[in-house]
Amino acid sequence: MNFLFLKKCKNGITFFQNTDNITVMIHYSDEAILEGLRLRSDFIINFIYKEYFPLIRFLVTENGGAEEDAEDIFQDGIIIIYHC
């Protein structure tokens, strides 16, 4: 699998994209997630969604909410993080 170099941050965190434009799941440290959010990285947003949305959906639906409620809550959380 070939990768294209996208961004190397001052703290040494590097973001990669597959040359076939396929999302590659990489586990990021908390530091990398914060840096990616600061840079508005689509890769980090996708990672957060894939990593944390299933738990949010589970918690909301187990407490009487719908999946759409979970999506709204997750999106609201991401928007709040972006405005910080």
VEXVEXMI-684258 format. One record per residue: residue number from 1; x, y, z of N, C-alpha, C in turn; chain; residue in three letters. Coordinates in steps of 0.05 Angstrom, whole numbers, plus 5000, padded with zeros to 4 digits. Each point is the difference from the previous one (the first is absolute). Layout:
N
<pt seq="NUM" n_u="X" n_v="Y" n_w="Z" ca_u="X" ca_v="Y" ca_w="Z" c_u="X" c_v="Y" c_w="Z" mol="A" type="Ala"/>
...
This chain:
84
<pt seq="1" n_u="5017" n_v="4977" n_w="5000" ca_u="4983" ca_v="5023" ca_w="5000" c_u="5018" c_v="5025" c_w="5000" mol="A" type="Met"/>
<pt seq="2" n_u="4996" n_v="5018" n_w="4981" ca_u="5016" ca_v="5024" ca_w="4998" c_u="4986" c_v="5023" c_w="5015" mol="A" type="Asn"/>
<pt seq="3" n_u="5016" n_v="5018" n_w="5011" ca_u="4989" ca_v="5023" ca_w="5015" c_u="5011" c_v="5025" c_w="4989" mol="A" type="Phe"/>
<pt seq="4" n_u="4985" n_v="5021" n_w="5001" ca_u="5009" ca_v="5027" ca_w="4994" c_u="5004" c_v="5015" c_w="5025" mol="A" type="Leu"/>
<pt seq="5" n_u="5023" n_v="5014" n_w="5003" ca_u="5005" ca_v="5016" ca_w="5023" c_u="4982" c_v="5025" c_w="4998" mol="A" type="Phe"/>
<pt seq="6" n_u="4986" n_v="5006" n_w="5021" ca_u="4982" ca_v="5023" ca_w="5000" c_u="5010" c_v="5023" c_w="5018" mol="A" type="Leu"/>
<pt seq="7" n_u="5006" n_v="4994" n_w="5025" ca_u="5006" ca_v="5022" ca_w="5019" c_u="5018" c_v="4989" c_w="5022" mol="A" type="Lys"/>
<pt seq="8" n_u="5021" n_v="5014" n_w="5005" ca_u="5016" ca_v="4993" ca_w="5024" c_u="5000" c_v="5025" c_w="5018" mol="A" type="Lys"/>
<pt seq="9" n_u="4989" n_v="4996" n_w="5024" ca_u="4997" ca_v="5022" ca_w="5018" c_u="5025" c_v="5005" c_w="5016" mol="A" type="Cys"/>
<pt seq="10" n_u="5001" n_v="5023" n_w="5014" ca_u="5024" ca_v="5007" ca_w="5015" c_u="5006" c_v="4980" c_w="5023" mol="A" type="Lys"/>
<pt seq="11" n_u="4979" n_v="4986" n_w="5009" ca_u="5004" ca_v="4981" ca_w="5022" c_u="5006" c_v="4972" c_w="4989" mol="A" type="Asn"/>
<pt seq="12" n_u="5005" n_v="4998" n_w="4974" ca_u="5008" ca_v="4975" ca_w="4988" c_u="4978" c_v="4981" c_w="4992" mol="A" type="Gly"/>
<pt seq="13" n_u="4975" n_v="5009" n_w="5003" ca_u="4978" ca_v="4983" ca_w="4992" c_u="4996" c_v="5002" c_w="4969" mol="A" type="Ile"/>
<pt seq="14" n_u="4998" n_v="4978" n_w="4988" ca_u="4998" ca_v="4999" ca_w="4971" c_u="4973" c_v="4988" c_w="4992" mol="A" type="Thr"/>
<pt seq="15" n_u="4987" n_v="5012" n_w="4980" ca_u="4975" ca_v="4990" ca_w="4990" c_u="5005" c_v="4988" c_w="4972" mol="A" type="Phe"/>
<pt seq="16" n_u="4987" n_v="4977" n_w="4994" ca_u="5004" ca_v="4987" ca_w="4975" c_u="4973" c_v="4994" c_w="4987" mol="A" type="Phe"/>
<pt seq="17" n_u="5000" n_v="4998" n_w="4973" ca_u="4977" ca_v="4992" ca_w="4985" c_u="5008" c_v="4979" c_w="4980" mol="A" type="Gln"/>
<pt seq="18" n_u="4983" n_v="4980" n_w="4997" ca_u="5004" ca_v="4978" ca_w="4981" c_u="4999" c_v="5012" c_w="4972" mol="A" type="Asn"/>
<pt seq="19" n_u="5018" n_v="4991" n_w="4982" ca_u="5000" ca_v="5010" ca_w="4972" c_u="4975" c_v="4993" c_w="4985" mol="A" type="Thr"/>
<pt seq="20" n_u="4985" n_v="4979" n_w="5009" ca_u="4975" ca_v="4993" ca_w="4987" c_u="4977" c_v="5016" c_w="5011" mol="A" type="Asp"/>
<pt seq="21" n_u="5006" n_v="5020" n_w="5017" ca_u="4980" ca_v="5017" ca_w="5013" c_u="4982" c_v="4983" c_w="5018" mol="A" type="Asn"/>
<pt seq="22" n_u="5011" n_v="4980" n_w="5012" ca_u="4985" ca_v="4983" ca_w="5019" c_u="5008" c_v="5008" c_w="5028" mol="A" type="Ile"/>
<pt seq="23" n_u="4980" n_v="5003" n_w="5018" ca_u="5006" ca_v="5008" ca_w="5027" c_u="5014" c_v="4977" c_w="5014" mol="A" type="Thr"/>
<pt seq="24" n_u="5022" n_v="5006" n_w="5013" ca_u="5016" ca_v="4980" ca_w="5014" c_u="4997" c_v="5007" c_w="5030" mol="A" type="Val"/>
<pt seq="25" n_u="4989" n_v="4981" n_w="5015" ca_u="4997" ca_v="5005" ca_w="5029" c_u="5027" c_v="4998" c_w="5014" mol="A" type="Met"/>
<pt seq="26" n_u="5007" n_v="5021" n_w="5013" ca_u="5024" ca_v="5002" ca_w="5016" c_u="4991" c_v="5009" c_w="5028" mol="A" type="Ile"/>
<pt seq="27" n_u="5011" n_v="4988" n_w="5020" ca_u="4994" ca_v="5009" ca_w="5027" c_u="5018" c_v="5023" c_w="5007" mol="A" type="His"/>
<pt seq="28" n_u="4988" n_v="5022" n_w="5008" ca_u="5015" ca_v="5024" ca_w="5006" c_u="5002" c_v="5004" c_w="5030" mol="A" type="Tyr"/>
<pt seq="29" n_u="5021" n_v="5011" n_w="5009" ca_u="5003" ca_v="5008" ca_w="5028" c_u="4982" c_v="5024" c_w="5006" mol="A" type="Ser"/>
<pt seq="30" n_u="4995" n_v="5005" n_w="5025" ca_u="4984" ca_v="5024" ca_w="5007" c_u="5012" c_v="5025" c_w="4989" mol="A" type="Asp"/>
<pt seq="31" n_u="5027" n_v="5001" n_w="5001" ca_u="5014" ca_v="5023" ca_w="4990" c_u="4995" c_v="5003" c_w="4970" mol="A" type="Glu"/>
<pt seq="32" n_u="5001" n_v="4978" n_w="4985" ca_u="4995" ca_v="5001" ca_w="4971" c_u="4972" c_v="5008" c_w="4994" mol="A" type="Ala"/>
<pt seq="33" n_u="4981" n_v="4991" n_w="5016" ca_u="4972" ca_v="5007" ca_w="4995" c_u="4996" c_v="5030" c_w="5005" mol="A" type="Ile"/>
<pt seq="34" n_u="5011" n_v="5011" n_w="5021" ca_u="4998" ca_v="5029" ca_w="5005" c_u="5013" c_v="5016" c_w="4978" mol="A" type="Leu"/>
<pt seq="35" n_u="5023" n_v="4992" n_w="4991" ca_u="5014" ca_v="5014" ca_w="4978" c_u="4984" c_v="4998" c_w="4974" mol="A" type="Glu"/>
<pt seq="36" n_u="4988" n_v="4977" n_w="4995" ca_u="4984" ca_v="4996" ca_w="4976" c_u="4975" c_v="5017" c_w="5001" mol="A" type="Gly"/>
<pt seq="37" n_u="4987" n_v="5002" n_w="5023" ca_u="4977" ca_v="5018" ca_w="5003" c_u="5007" c_v="5029" c_w="4996" mol="A" type="Leu"/>
<pt seq="38" n_u="5024" n_v="5008" n_w="5011" ca_u="5009" ca_v="5027" ca_w="4996" c_u="5004" c_v="5006" c_w="4971" mol="A" type="Arg"/>
<pt seq="39" n_u="5010" n_v="4980" n_w="4985" ca_u="5005" ca_v="5004" ca_w="4971" c_u="4975" c_v="4994" c_w="4983" mol="A" type="Leu"/>
<pt seq="40" n_u="4978" n_v="4993" n_w="5013" ca_u="4974" ca_v="4994" ca_w="4986" c_u="5004" c_v="4976" c_w="4981" mol="A" type="Arg"/>
<pt seq="41" n_u="5014" n_v="4980" n_w="5009" ca_u="5007" ca_v="4976" ca_w="4983" c_u="4975" c_v="4982" c_w="4996" mol="A" type="Ser"/>
<pt seq="42" n_u="4994" n_v="4995" n_w="4975" ca_u="4978" ca_v="4982" ca_w="4994" c_u="5006" c_v="4971" c_w="5010" mol="A" type="Asp"/>
<pt seq="43" n_u="5026" n_v="4993" n_w="5000" ca_u="5008" ca_v="4974" ca_w="5009" c_u="4994" c_v="4996" c_w="5030" mol="A" type="Phe"/>
<pt seq="44" n_u="5005" n_v="5021" n_w="5015" ca_u="4995" ca_v="4998" ca_w="5029" c_u="4970" c_v="4999" c_w="5005" mol="A" type="Ile"/>
<pt seq="45" n_u="4984" n_v="5016" n_w="4986" ca_u="4971" ca_v="5000" ca_w="5004" c_u="4989" c_v="4972" c_w="4993" mol="A" type="Ile"/>
<pt seq="46" n_u="5010" n_v="4988" n_w="4978" ca_u="4991" ca_v="4973" ca_w="4993" c_u="5008" c_v="4980" c_w="5021" mol="A" type="Asn"/>
<pt seq="47" n_u="5025" n_v="5003" n_w="5011" ca_u="5009" ca_v="4982" ca_w="5021" c_u="4982" c_v="5003" c_w="5024" mol="A" type="Phe"/>
<pt seq="48" n_u="4994" n_v="5024" n_w="5009" ca_u="4983" ca_v="5004" ca_w="5023" c_u="4973" c_v="4988" c_w="4996" mol="A" type="Ile"/>
<pt seq="49" n_u="4989" n_v="5004" n_w="4976" ca_u="4973" ca_v="4988" ca_w="4994" c_u="5001" c_v="4970" c_w="5002" mol="A" type="Tyr"/>
<pt seq="50" n_u="5019" n_v="4988" n_w="4986" ca_u="5002" ca_v="4970" ca_w="5000" c_u="5007" c_v="4989" c_w="5027" mol="A" type="Lys"/>
<pt seq="51" n_u="5015" n_v="5014" n_w="5016" ca_u="5009" ca_v="4990" ca_w="5025" c_u="4979" c_v="5004" c_w="5023" mol="A" type="Glu"/>
<pt seq="52" n_u="4986" n_v="5023" n_w="4999" ca_u="4983" ca_v="5007" ca_w="5023" c_u="4970" c_v="5000" c_w="4994" mol="A" type="Tyr"/>
<pt seq="53" n_u="4992" n_v="5004" n_w="4975" ca_u="4971" ca_v="5001" ca_w="4995" c_u="4985" c_v="4974" c_w="5008" mol="A" type="Phe"/>
<pt seq="54" n_u="5011" n_v="4976" n_w="4995" ca_u="4986" ca_v="4976" ca_w="5009" c_u="4992" c_v="5001" c_w="5030" mol="A" type="Pro"/>
<pt seq="55" n_u="5018" n_v="5009" n_w="5017" ca_u="4994" ca_v="5002" ca_w="5028" c_u="4978" c_v="5021" c_w="5006" mol="A" type="Leu"/>
<pt seq="56" n_u="5002" n_v="5023" n_w="4986" ca_u="4979" ca_v="5020" ca_w="5004" c_u="4973" c_v="4989" c_w="4991" mol="A" type="Ile"/>
<pt seq="57" n_u="5000" n_v="4987" n_w="4977" ca_u="4974" ca_v="4988" ca_w="4990" c_u="4989" c_v="4980" c_w="5020" mol="A" type="Arg"/>
<pt seq="58" n_u="5017" n_v="4983" n_w="5010" ca_u="4992" ca_v="4980" ca_w="5020" c_u="4988" c_v="5013" c_w="5024" mol="A" type="Phe"/>
<pt seq="59" n_u="5014" n_v="5020" n_w="5011" ca_u="4990" ca_v="5013" ca_w="5025" c_u="4973" c_v="5015" c_w="4995" mol="A" type="Leu"/>
<pt seq="60" n_u="4998" n_v="5013" n_w="4977" ca_u="4975" ca_v="5014" ca_w="4995" c_u="4977" c_v="4980" c_w="4995" mol="A" type="Val"/>
<pt seq="61" n_u="5004" n_v="4980" n_w="4984" ca_u="4978" ca_v="4981" ca_w="4994" c_u="4993" c_v="4983" c_w="5025" mol="A" type="Thr"/>
<pt seq="62" n_u="5019" n_v="4994" n_w="5017" ca_u="4994" ca_v="4985" ca_w="5024" c_u="4985" c_v="5016" c_w="5021" mol="A" type="Glu"/>
<pt seq="63" n_u="5000" n_v="5026" n_w="4996" ca_u="4986" ca_v="5018" ca_w="5019" c_u="4975" c_v="5012" c_w="4987" mol="A" type="Asn"/>
<pt seq="64" n_u="4990" n_v="4987" n_w="4979" ca_u="4974" ca_v="5008" ca_w="4988" c_u="5002" c_v="5019" c_w="4977" mol="A" type="Gly"/>
<pt seq="65" n_u="5023" n_v="5008" n_w="4992" ca_u="5003" ca_v="5018" ca_w="4977" c_u="5002" c_v="4984" c_w="4974" mol="A" type="Gly"/>
<pt seq="66" n_u="4997" n_v="5015" n_w="4978" ca_u="5002" ca_v="4988" ca_w="4973" c_u="5028" c_v="5004" c_w="4990" mol="A" type="Ala"/>
<pt seq="67" n_u="5007" n_v="4985" n_w="4979" ca_u="5026" ca_v="5003" ca_w="4988" c_u="5004" c_v="5028" c_w="4989" mol="A" type="Glu"/>
<pt seq="68" n_u="4979" n_v="5012" n_w="4991" ca_u="5002" ca_v="5028" ca_w="4990" c_u="5008" c_v="5019" c_w="5023" mol="A" type="Glu"/>
<pt seq="69" n_u="4990" n_v="4994" n_w="5024" ca_u="5007" ca_v="5016" ca_w="5024" c_u="5030" c_v="4998" c_w="5005" mol="A" type="Asp"/>
<pt seq="70" n_u="5010" n_v="4976" n_w="4997" ca_u="5029" ca_v="4995" ca_w="5005" c_u="5016" c_v="5015" c_w="4979" mol="A" type="Ala"/>
<pt seq="71" n_u="4991" n_v="5000" n_w="4975" ca_u="5015" ca_v="5015" ca_w="4979" c_u="5000" c_v="5030" c_w="5006" mol="A" type="Glu"/>
<pt seq="72" n_u="4977" n_v="5010" n_w="5009" ca_u="4998" ca_v="5029" ca_w="5007" c_u="5019" c_v="5007" c_w="5023" mol="A" type="Asp"/>
<pt seq="73" n_u="5000" n_v="4983" n_w="5021" ca_u="5017" ca_v="5005" ca_w="5023" c_u="5029" c_v="4999" c_w="4992" mol="A" type="Ile"/>
<pt seq="74" n_u="5008" n_v="4980" n_w="4984" ca_u="5027" ca_v="4998" ca_w="4991" c_u="5009" c_v="5025" c_w="4984" mol="A" type="Phe"/>
<pt seq="75" n_u="4982" n_v="5007" n_w="4981" ca_u="5006" ca_v="5023" ca_w="4983" c_u="5003" c_v="5026" c_w="5017" mol="A" type="Gln"/>
<pt seq="76" n_u="4981" n_v="5003" n_w="5019" ca_u="5002" ca_v="5024" ca_w="5017" c_u="5026" c_v="5001" c_w="5016" mol="A" type="Asp"/>
<pt seq="77" n_u="5009" n_v="4976" n_w="5009" ca_u="5025" ca_v="4999" ca_w="5014" c_u="5024" c_v="5008" c_w="4983" mol="A" type="Gly"/>
<pt seq="78" n_u="5000" n_v="4990" n_w="4975" ca_u="5022" ca_v="5008" ca_w="4981" c_u="4999" c_v="5030" c_w="4995" mol="A" type="Ile"/>
<pt seq="79" n_u="4977" n_v="5011" n_w="4996" ca_u="4998" ca_v="5029" ca_w="4995" c_u="5010" c_v="5016" c_w="5024" mol="A" type="Ile"/>
<pt seq="80" n_u="4993" n_v="4991" n_w="5024" ca_u="5010" ca_v="5014" ca_w="5024" c_u="5031" c_v="4998" c_w="5001" mol="A" type="Ile"/>
<pt seq="81" n_u="5011" n_v="4977" n_w="4994" ca_u="5029" ca_v="4997" ca_w="5000" c_u="5013" c_v="5019" c_w="4980" mol="A" type="Ile"/>
<pt seq="82" n_u="4988" n_v="5002" n_w="4976" ca_u="5010" ca_v="5018" ca_w="4979" c_u="5000" c_v="5029" c_w="5008" mol="A" type="Tyr"/>
<pt seq="83" n_u="4981" n_v="5008" n_w="5016" ca_u="4998" ca_v="5028" ca_w="5008" c_u="5018" c_v="5007" c_w="5023" mol="A" type="His"/>
<pt seq="84" n_u="5013" n_v="4981" n_w="5012" ca_u="5018" ca_v="5005" ca_w="5023" c_u="5027" c_v="5010" c_w="4991" mol="A" type="Cys"/>
